[in-house]
């Protein structure tokens, strides 16, 4: 079918009639090709159940001229199902791929969050000559600042030439670190934000965007696949003070960010129009009482939790398959326009809308 509108939370098919599989995603405008690029985790084989050992099936790319109709361009970072010593084996939890172009090295740099049992949470960093790949490892198991790393985002500042990574230090801090000149690592320059919070209040899923010289981060709380209220902050300096602006979803009576977790913000080129893009990981869990029950349970569970503030060196992968019960192949997407109340961005629910 051909789309002429966006329908948040509905099944979204590509131009071949298959559900789009690009989760924990980023979207950007390719000026040369006059195309939007959408890439993220391919979950088509993550079917859940007690025997499922697949978390992802690589990083999938789609392109579109209009933001409505998306063509499958295939895997740009494929899984390595034959190699349990690779961070890209589909049993390991590869999340939230982010890619930057480095004008100095003229290479595309991909960062991937990986969770793998005893190794805990770390990053893999790869580079390529072309956006579509092939990508090769620069760092297979990398802990920036020798810290465990959770959900993250990247941004390259064209004005200053600096690039940054924001990542959750599970489960009690949000870290901002300056990247090296080649974007494949971090420098010693970093700052700590949202310090001392515990789940479900710990901030994760950072999503960066900027408007009129102001920088913003949307973050979610930490409650697994159960959605929770998203907040937004504003700041001038990535390593300066972050001023919390409160909840970003207006009229969200379920307290679940419209049953979604934000992962990317699009600015329409040449306009002041922004779109907040999110995953709806578990469509069947869009239930307010259940979400409240889960979040209350997490508060009790983490009440006496003591974060590990030590620096931790990376360890080898466990080289064994891990079982994943959640069926994320049915995950959907929630895209909504951002409105503005002064300097504060606001997101309101729309059942269907168009550009």
C-alpha positions as a printed Julia matrix, in Angstrom:
355×3 Matrix{Float64}:
  0.0     0.0    0.0
  1.01    3.65  -0.4
  0.83    5.97   2.61
 -0.03    9.67   2.67
 -0.15   10.09   6.46
  1.49    8.87   9.67
 -0.53    6.64  11.99
  1.22    6.33  15.38
  1.14    2.86  16.88
 -0.26    1.19  13.78
  1.57   -1.51  11.81
  3.84    0.27   9.31
  4.68   -1.64   6.13
  7.57   -1.01   3.74
  7.1    -0.73  -0.02
  7.3    -4.54  -0.25
  4.38   -4.93   2.15
  6.48   -6.16   5.08
  6.56   -4.62   8.58
  9.43   -2.15   8.95
 12.15   -3.64  11.18
 14.43   -0.81  12.32
 14.12   -0.31  16.08
 16.12    1.75  18.56
 16.63    3.84  15.48
 17.99    7.04  13.97
 16.67    9.0   10.99
 18.42   11.69   8.96
 18.15   13.54   5.67
 20.63   12.66   2.89
 20.84   15.91   0.95
 22.78   14.39  -1.97
 20.21   11.68  -2.62
 17.19   13.73  -1.48
 16.2    10.77   0.68
 15.49   10.13   4.34
 17.56    7.34   5.91
 16.03    5.21   8.69
 18.24    2.56  10.28
 17.91    0.43  13.41
 17.73   -3.02  14.96
 16.21   -5.72  12.78
 13.91   -7.7   15.11
 12.19   -9.89  12.51
 13.61  -13.1   14.04
 13.16  -12.14  17.69
  9.99  -14.17  18.11
 10.15  -14.79  21.86
  9.33  -17.97  23.74
 11.44  -20.21  25.94
 13.59  -21.5   23.08
 14.36  -18.18  21.4
 18.04  -17.15  21.45
 17.85  -14.32  18.88
 17.89  -10.71  20.12
 18.55   -9.02  16.76
 19.3    -9.73  13.14
 21.7    -6.9   12.34
 21.17   -3.24  11.47
 18.59   -2.64   8.73
 18.33    0.41   6.46
 15.26    1.95   4.81
 15.02    5.04   2.63
 12.14    7.36   1.75
 11.58   10.55  -0.23
  8.55   11.62   1.85
  8.8    10.09   5.38
  5.68    8.01   4.65
  6.78    5.27   2.25
  9.97    3.35   3.03
 12.03    1.07   0.81
 14.05   -1.74   2.35
 17.73   -1.3    1.46
 18.89   -4.37   3.37
 21.35   -4.97   6.17
 24.17   -2.47   6.51
 25.66   -4.26   9.54
 24.79   -7.96   9.31
 24.75  -10.39  12.25
 27.4   -13.08  12.62
 25.38  -16.15  13.69
 28.32  -18.49  13.08
 30.64  -16.74  15.56
 29.8   -16.66  19.29
 32.99  -14.7   19.95
 31.66  -11.74  17.93
 29.63   -8.93  19.57
 27.41   -9.14  16.47
 26.25  -12.68  17.19
 22.43  -12.4   17.24
 22.16  -13.85  20.76
 23.91  -10.83  22.27
 21.8    -7.75  22.93
 22.77   -5.22  20.26
 20.79   -2.01  20.79
 20.41    1.54  19.46
 22.9     1.76  16.58
 24.1     5.31  15.9
 26.24    6.4   12.95
 28.19    9.65  12.45
 30.13   10.85   9.43
 33.61   12.1   10.27
 34.74   14.84   7.84
 38.38   14.53   8.98
 38.75   10.8    8.29
 35.99   10.72   5.65
 34.61    7.59   7.31
 31.27    6.6    8.76
 31.57    5.61  12.42
 28.98    3.27  13.96
 28.55    2.79  17.7
 26.5    -0.14  19.02
 25.41   -0.86  22.58
 25.96   -4.52  23.49
 24.81   -6.52  26.51
 26.34   -9.98  26.86
 25.96  -11.77  30.16
 29.07  -11.7   32.33
 30.71   -8.98  30.21
 27.88   -6.67  31.21
 27.25   -3.63  29.0
 29.78   -2.18  26.58
 30.15   -0.56  23.16
 31.32   -1.87  19.82
 32.71    0.69  17.35
 32.96    0.1   13.59
 33.88    2.21  10.57
 33.1     2.17   6.85
 33.95    4.11   3.7
 30.27    4.22   2.69
 27.17    4.57   4.83
 25.85    1.28   3.46
 29.06   -0.49   4.53
 30.83   -2.81   4.76
 31.67   -1.93   8.37
 34.75   -3.29  10.16
 35.5    -3.34  13.86
 37.74   -0.69  15.36
 36.83   -1.68  18.93
 34.99   -4.94  19.61
 34.56   -4.6   23.38
 34.92   -1.01  24.54
 33.94    0.57  27.84
 34.24    4.37  27.56
 36.01    5.72  30.64
 36.02    2.08  31.86
 32.31    2.44  32.62
 29.41    0.13  31.86
 27.27    1.7   29.15
 23.53    1.62  28.68
 21.3     3.42  26.18
 23.11    6.2   24.34
 23.06    8.79  21.57
 25.7    10.63  19.52
 25.95   14.16  18.14
 28.56   15.95  16.04
 28.56   19.74  16.37
 29.39   21.31  13.01
 30.07   24.73  14.55
 32.72   23.57  17.03
 33.94   20.43  15.32
 33.39   18.46  18.52
 31.31   15.31  18.88
 29.69   13.85  21.98
 28.2    10.68  23.38
 25.52   10.56  26.07
 25.05    7.22  27.8
 23.29    5.84  30.82
 25.69    4.43  33.4
 23.43    1.65  34.67
 21.5     2.35  36.76
 22.31    5.68  38.39
 23.9     8.33  36.12
 23.77    9.92  32.7
 27.26   10.54  31.31
 28.22   12.99  28.56
 31.72   12.43  27.1
 33.56   14.2   24.31
 34.58   11.94  21.43
 38.09   11.72  20.03
 38.78   13.52  16.74
 38.16   10.32  14.76
 34.89    9.62  16.69
 36.01    6.06  17.56
 36.59    6.64  21.29
 36.17    9.15  24.09
 38.56   11.69  25.59
 39.0    12.31  29.31
 36.52   15.2   29.09
 33.2    14.09  30.55
 30.4    15.26  32.83
 27.79   13.6   35.04
 24.06   14.39  34.93
 20.89   13.07  36.59
 23.16   11.63  39.27
 21.96    9.33  42.05
 18.59    8.31  40.6
 17.51    4.67  40.81
 15.1     2.73  38.55
 12.46    3.49  37.48
 13.63    7.13  37.75
 17.12    6.6   36.29
 17.34    8.35  32.91
 17.95    6.23  29.83
 17.21    6.36  26.09
 18.77    9.85  25.65
 17.58   11.53  22.45
 19.38   14.72  21.38
 18.17   17.61  19.23
 18.73   21.37  19.0
 16.65   24.46  18.2
 17.51   28.17  18.13
 20.86   27.59  19.79
 19.35   25.54  22.62
 20.2    21.87  23.1
 17.64   19.33  24.31
 17.61   15.75  25.58
 14.51   13.61  25.84
 15.01   10.74  28.28
 12.86    7.92  29.59
 12.87    6.26  32.97
 14.23    2.74  33.41
 11.56    0.03  33.56
 12.6    -2.58  31.01
 10.15   -2.89  28.14
  7.36   -1.34  30.23
  6.91    2.27  29.05
  7.08    5.17  31.49
  6.82    9.0   31.5
  9.48   10.77  29.37
 11.15   13.99  30.48
 13.0    16.71  28.59
 15.87   18.98  29.63
 17.55   21.99  28.01
 21.18   23.15  28.15
 23.72   25.34  26.39
 26.93   23.39  27.03
 26.98   19.55  26.83
 29.19   19.57  29.93
 27.29   22.34  31.68
 24.07   22.5   33.66
 21.02   20.6   32.39
 17.74   22.27  33.31
 14.83   19.86  33.59
 11.67   21.08  31.83
  9.39   18.3   33.09
  7.3    15.76  31.21
  7.25   16.14  27.44
  4.03   14.23  26.63
  1.01   16.46  27.19
 -2.28   14.69  27.95
 -0.54   11.34  28.48
 -3.09    9.98  30.96
 -1.54    6.5   30.97
  1.84    7.79  32.19
  3.56    5.74  29.48
  4.67    8.36  26.92
  1.8     7.11  24.77
  3.19    3.59  25.32
  6.47    4.49  23.63
 10.17    5.23  24.14
 11.72    8.03  22.09
 14.85    7.35  20.09
 15.17   10.05  17.41
 14.03   13.61  16.59
 13.79   14.78  12.98
 14.0    18.4   11.91
 12.44   18.98   8.5
 15.2    20.76   6.5
 14.68   24.5    6.12
 11.79   24.61   8.59
 11.09   24.93  12.31
  9.18   21.63  12.26
 10.33   18.7   14.41
  9.07   15.12  14.69
  9.65   12.97  17.78
 10.07    9.3   16.83
  9.69    6.38  19.2
  9.41    2.62  19.51
  6.32    0.94  20.93
  8.14   -2.18  22.04
  5.23   -4.18  23.41
  1.91   -3.12  21.81
  0.03   -5.61  24.01
  1.26   -3.85  27.17
 -0.51   -0.56  26.57
 -2.34   -0.87  29.91
 -2.16    1.83  32.6
 -2.75   -0.34  35.72
 -0.1    -2.86  34.6
  2.46   -0.12  33.95
  1.82    1.41  37.38
  2.14   -1.99  39.04
  5.46   -2.73  37.31
  6.95    0.68  38.13
  5.88    0.41  41.79
  7.51   -3.02  41.93
 10.75   -1.62  40.52
 10.8     1.12  43.17
 10.57   -1.54  45.87
 13.16   -3.78  44.2
 15.77   -1.01  43.85
 15.07    0.68  47.2
 18.3    -0.68  48.73
 20.33   -0.85  45.52
 23.92    0.39  45.81
 25.39    1.41  42.41
 28.84    0.12  41.51
 30.87    3.29  40.96
 34.14    1.47  40.28
 35.78    1.52  36.86
 35.48   -1.84  35.13
 37.75   -3.26  32.47
 36.19   -5.19  29.59
 36.13   -8.98  29.77
 35.82  -11.56  26.97
 32.41  -12.53  25.64
 30.76  -15.55  27.32
 30.6   -17.45  23.97
 27.25  -19.03  24.79
 23.72  -18.44  23.6
 21.31  -16.46  25.76
 17.54  -16.99  25.9
 15.21  -14.04  25.23
 11.52  -14.51  26.01
 10.2   -11.18  24.68
  8.72  -11.13  21.18
  9.93   -7.78  19.85
  9.26   -8.66  16.2
  5.78   -7.16  16.67
  7.09   -3.82  17.96
  5.63   -0.72  16.3
  6.45    2.96  16.01
  5.02    6.19  17.4
  5.87    9.34  15.43
  4.36   12.62  16.62
  4.97   16.31  15.81
  6.66   18.48  18.42
  4.84   21.65  19.44
  6.42   24.52  21.37
  5.36   26.37  24.5
  8.07   29.0   24.74
 11.34   27.09  24.9
  9.68   23.87  26.02
  8.91   21.12  23.47
  5.54   19.4   23.91
  4.21   16.21  22.32
  0.47   15.56  22.04
 -1.26   12.43  20.81
 -2.64   12.31  17.27
 -4.33    9.22  15.91
 -3.33   10.2   12.36
 -1.51   13.21  10.94
  0.33   14.37   7.85
  3.13   16.75   6.95
